[in-house]
């Protein structure tokens, strides 16, 4: 194995490795992140380690880099050493290369010795949705030295793992719609139920049977209609009906869904995943976790979370009040220069208020920047010079960003748009401003382009005296750690380009 790093220091995160060593699109990177978010399930069901390999170097070079690693909790690991940042050995590379191009699952005929352990290696191609094809390969390494007695549990686990791995190769698992980020997400060891295409329980692990017993189900679970079971044990009829619909939805192919049940004083979380290898219905997998104690602690923390969101809500209300007072003062001010300054302040305060409004509705301090911009841009036209109507449109997606980046980024974009409206169309009543966003694993680029009168010959961003550009320079340097360039457009107008690193330390 050959270690790789950045300036002699290892690069450990998936996003950093993909940004440094591949040219994958943002959609492909997002899919690999979904795979990594879900693959503990695959590792536990397979009784195997999973390694994520991506091709690096020139096309056809046959070099693969390990960018992520997952160890099973159901058996001994095949790789106690850290594999992230290593390059595939010569014996591994051909197998990975074939999986990448053939898009087929492969297993080595004979196990091999790896650092004193007998390891059986299989490869699973990772197909990204949207027509991008196979973008990476999963290595499934099983430690054959770990003693395991063949049992119904093991056979059931491996059968489900085979179906899910085939769905990874098909590009149907995992999906964005089925991503589960709940803190109480069931794991394989919490409880597993395999149901047939008709909804009957084929297998229930001991922990799953115990969870349903605590919910109030006293009969044998195997052979029962699981949708009917969850409906019957639920204290709340609506809650039970919703959980039953999730189970039936998984049988119909609906992406992974999560439901909660309360019965007889106990609480459980269910997660239903469809099993459709090669597009053929094969029943569903239902994971169940007893969360009775977790819910008790959650209720104690609920008031704290509500307090944080209430603070954001009140800050938003206060900022809106300030904006309204500034707007009223602007209308009563006879001086044009003071009126313009107050109007600009209204727009800036209102932009910050919209970010806090988004945070008030967020549970993880993250903001959908596109939603905020779509609300800010029409407001800017309303605050512009009377009689001037400039069309604005947004292309591409900025996406969801942490709260620490949201406010400065929205401020910078709105200042650049305001600058285009004020200076680019000073002598015109109409025009067009286009905001284009391009996002990769490493950077975010936002371009603000207008078809106005362009820049004066003596323009210099560093020496620009305007308050708006001073604010922009400060935010770009100190808050976003990015770069900004403003130059003439290709034919007409002005083109401002903001580049922000998404992996900046401290995010």
Secondary structure in CASP SS format (residue, H / E / C, confidence):
PFRMAT SS
TARGET T0000
AUTHOR 0000-0000-0000
METHOD secondary structure of the structure
MODEL  1
X C 1.00
X E 1.00
X E 1.00
X C 1.00
X C 1.00
X E 1.00
X C 1.00
X C 1.00
X E 1.00
X C 1.00
X C 1.00
X C 1.00
X C 1.00
X H 1.00
X H 1.00
X H 1.00
X H 1.00
X H 1.00
X H 1.00
X H 1.00
X H 1.00
X C 1.00
X C 1.00
X C 1.00
X C 1.00
X H 1.00
X H 1.00
X H 1.00
X H 1.00
X H 1.00
X H 1.00
X H 1.00
X H 1.00
X H 1.00
X H 1.00
X H 1.00
X H 1.00
X H 1.00
X H 1.00
X H 1.00
X H 1.00
X H 1.00
X H 1.00
X H 1.00
X H 1.00
X H 1.00
X C 1.00
X C 1.00
X E 1.00
X E 1.00
X E 1.00
X E 1.00
X E 1.00
X E 1.00
X E 1.00
X E 1.00
X C 1.00
X C 1.00
X C 1.00
X C 1.00
X C 1.00
X C 1.00
X E 1.00
X E 1.00
X E 1.00
X E 1.00
X E 1.00
X E 1.00
X E 1.00
X E 1.00
X C 1.00
X C 1.00
X C 1.00
X C 1.00
X C 1.00
X C 1.00
X C 1.00
X C 1.00
X C 1.00
X C 1.00
X C 1.00
X C 1.00
X C 1.00
X C 1.00
X C 1.00
X E 1.00
X E 1.00
X C 1.00
X C 1.00
X H 1.00
X H 1.00
X H 1.00
X H 1.00
X H 1.00
X H 1.00
X H 1.00
X H 1.00
X H 1.00
X H 1.00
X H 1.00
X H 1.00
X H 1.00
X C 1.00
X C 1.00
X C 1.00
X E 1.00
X E 1.00
X C 1.00
X C 1.00
X C 1.00
X C 1.00
X E 1.00
X E 1.00
X E 1.00
X C 1.00
X C 1.00
X E 1.00
X E 1.00
X E 1.00
X E 1.00
X E 1.00
X E 1.00
X E 1.00
X E 1.00
X E 1.00
X E 1.00
X E 1.00
X E 1.00
X C 1.00
X C 1.00
X C 1.00
X C 1.00
X E 1.00
X E 1.00
X E 1.00
X E 1.00
X E 1.00
X E 1.00
X E 1.00
X E 1.00
X E 1.00
X E 1.00
X E 1.00
X C 1.00
X C 1.00
X C 1.00
X C 1.00
X C 1.00
X C 1.00
X C 1.00
X C 1.00
X H 1.00
X H 1.00
X H 1.00
X H 1.00
X H 1.00
X H 1.00
X H 1.00
X H 1.00
X H 1.00
X H 1.00
X H 1.00
X H 1.00
X H 1.00
X H 1.00
X H 1.00
X H 1.00
X H 1.00
X H 1.00
X H 1.00
X C 1.00
X C 1.00
X C 1.00
X C 1.00
X C 1.00
X C 1.00
X C 1.00
X C 1.00
X C 1.00
X C 1.00
X C 1.00
X C 1.00
X C 1.00
X C 1.00
X C 1.00
X C 1.00
X C 1.00
X H 1.00
X H 1.00
X H 1.00
X C 1.00
X E 1.00
X E 1.00
X E 1.00
X E 1.00
X C 1.00
X C 1.00
X C 1.00
X C 1.00
X E 1.00
X E 1.00
X E 1.00
X E 1.00
X E 1.00
X C 1.00
X H 1.00
X H 1.00
X H 1.00
X H 1.00
X H 1.00
X H 1.00
X H 1.00
X H 1.00
X H 1.00
X H 1.00
X C 1.00
X C 1.00
X C 1.00
X C 1.00
X C 1.00
X C 1.00
X C 1.00
X C 1.00
X C 1.00
X E 1.00
X H 1.00
X H 1.00
X H 1.00
X H 1.00
X H 1.00
X H 1.00
X H 1.00
X H 1.00
X C 1.00
X C 1.00
X C 1.00
X H 1.00
X H 1.00
X H 1.00
X H 1.00
X H 1.00
X H 1.00
X H 1.00
X H 1.00
X H 1.00
X H 1.00
X H 1.00
X H 1.00
X H 1.00
X H 1.00
X H 1.00
X C 1.00
X C 1.00
X C 1.00
X C 1.00
X C 1.00
X E 1.00
X E 1.00
X E 1.00
X E 1.00
X E 1.00
X E 1.00
X E 1.00
X C 1.00
X C 1.00
X E 1.00
X E 1.00
X E 1.00
X E 1.00
X E 1.00
X E 1.00
X E 1.00
X E 1.00
X E 1.00
X C 1.00
X C 1.00
X H 1.00
X H 1.00
X H 1.00
X C 1.00
X C 1.00
X C 1.00
X C 1.00
X E 1.00
X E 1.00
X E 1.00
X E 1.00
X E 1.00
X E 1.00
X E 1.00
X C 1.00
X H 1.00
X H 1.00
X H 1.00
X H 1.00
X H 1.00
X H 1.00
X H 1.00
X H 1.00
X H 1.00
X H 1.00
X H 1.00
X H 1.00
X H 1.00
X H 1.00
X H 1.00
X H 1.00
X H 1.00
X H 1.00
X H 1.00
X H 1.00
X H 1.00
X H 1.00
X H 1.00
X H 1.00
X H 1.00
X H 1.00
X H 1.00
X H 1.00
X H 1.00
X H 1.00
X H 1.00
X H 1.00
X H 1.00
X H 1.00
X H 1.00
X H 1.00
X H 1.00
X H 1.00
X H 1.00
X H 1.00
X H 1.00
X C 1.00
X C 1.00
X C 1.00
X H 1.00
X H 1.00
X H 1.00
X H 1.00
X H 1.00
X H 1.00
X H 1.00
X H 1.00
X H 1.00
X H 1.00
X H 1.00
X H 1.00
X H 1.00
X H 1.00
X H 1.00
X H 1.00
X H 1.00
X H 1.00
X H 1.00
X H 1.00
X H 1.00
X H 1.00
X H 1.00
X H 1.00
X H 1.00
X C 1.00
X C 1.00
X C 1.00
X C 1.00
X C 1.00
X E 1.00
X E 1.00
X E 1.00
X H 1.00
X H 1.00
X H 1.00
X H 1.00
X H 1.00
X H 1.00
X H 1.00
X H 1.00
X H 1.00
X H 1.00
X H 1.00
X H 1.00
X H 1.00
X H 1.00
X H 1.00
X C 1.00
X C 1.00
X C 1.00
X C 1.00
X C 1.00
X E 1.00
X E 1.00
X E 1.00
X E 1.00
X E 1.00
X E 1.00
X E 1.00
X C 1.00
X C 1.00
X C 1.00
X C 1.00
X E 1.00
X E 1.00
X E 1.00
X H 1.00
X H 1.00
X H 1.00
X H 1.00
X H 1.00
X H 1.00
X H 1.00
X H 1.00
X H 1.00
X H 1.00
X H 1.00
X H 1.00
X H 1.00
X H 1.00
X H 1.00
X H 1.00
X H 1.00
X H 1.00
X H 1.00
X H 1.00
X H 1.00
X H 1.00
X C 1.00
X C 1.00
X C 1.00
X C 1.00
X C 1.00
X E 1.00
X E 1.00
X E 1.00
X E 1.00
X E 1.00
X E 1.00
X E 1.00
X E 1.00
X E 1.00
X E 1.00
X C 1.00
X C 1.00
X C 1.00
X E 1.00
X E 1.00
X E 1.00
X E 1.00
X E 1.00
X E 1.00
X E 1.00
X E 1.00
X C 1.00
X C 1.00
X C 1.00
X C 1.00
X C 1.00
X C 1.00
X C 1.00
X C 1.00
X C 1.00
X C 1.00
X C 1.00
X C 1.00
X C 1.00
X C 1.00
X C 1.00
X C 1.00
X H 1.00
X H 1.00
X H 1.00
X H 1.00
X H 1.00
X H 1.00
X H 1.00
X H 1.00
X H 1.00
X H 1.00
X H 1.00
X H 1.00
X H 1.00
X C 1.00
X C 1.00
X C 1.00
X E 1.00
X E 1.00
X E 1.00
X E 1.00
X E 1.00
X E 1.00
X C 1.00
X C 1.00
X C 1.00
X C 1.00
X C 1.00
X E 1.00
X E 1.00
X E 1.00
X E 1.00
X E 1.00
X E 1.00
X E 1.00
X E 1.00
X C 1.00
X C 1.00
X C 1.00
X C 1.00
X C 1.00
X C 1.00
END
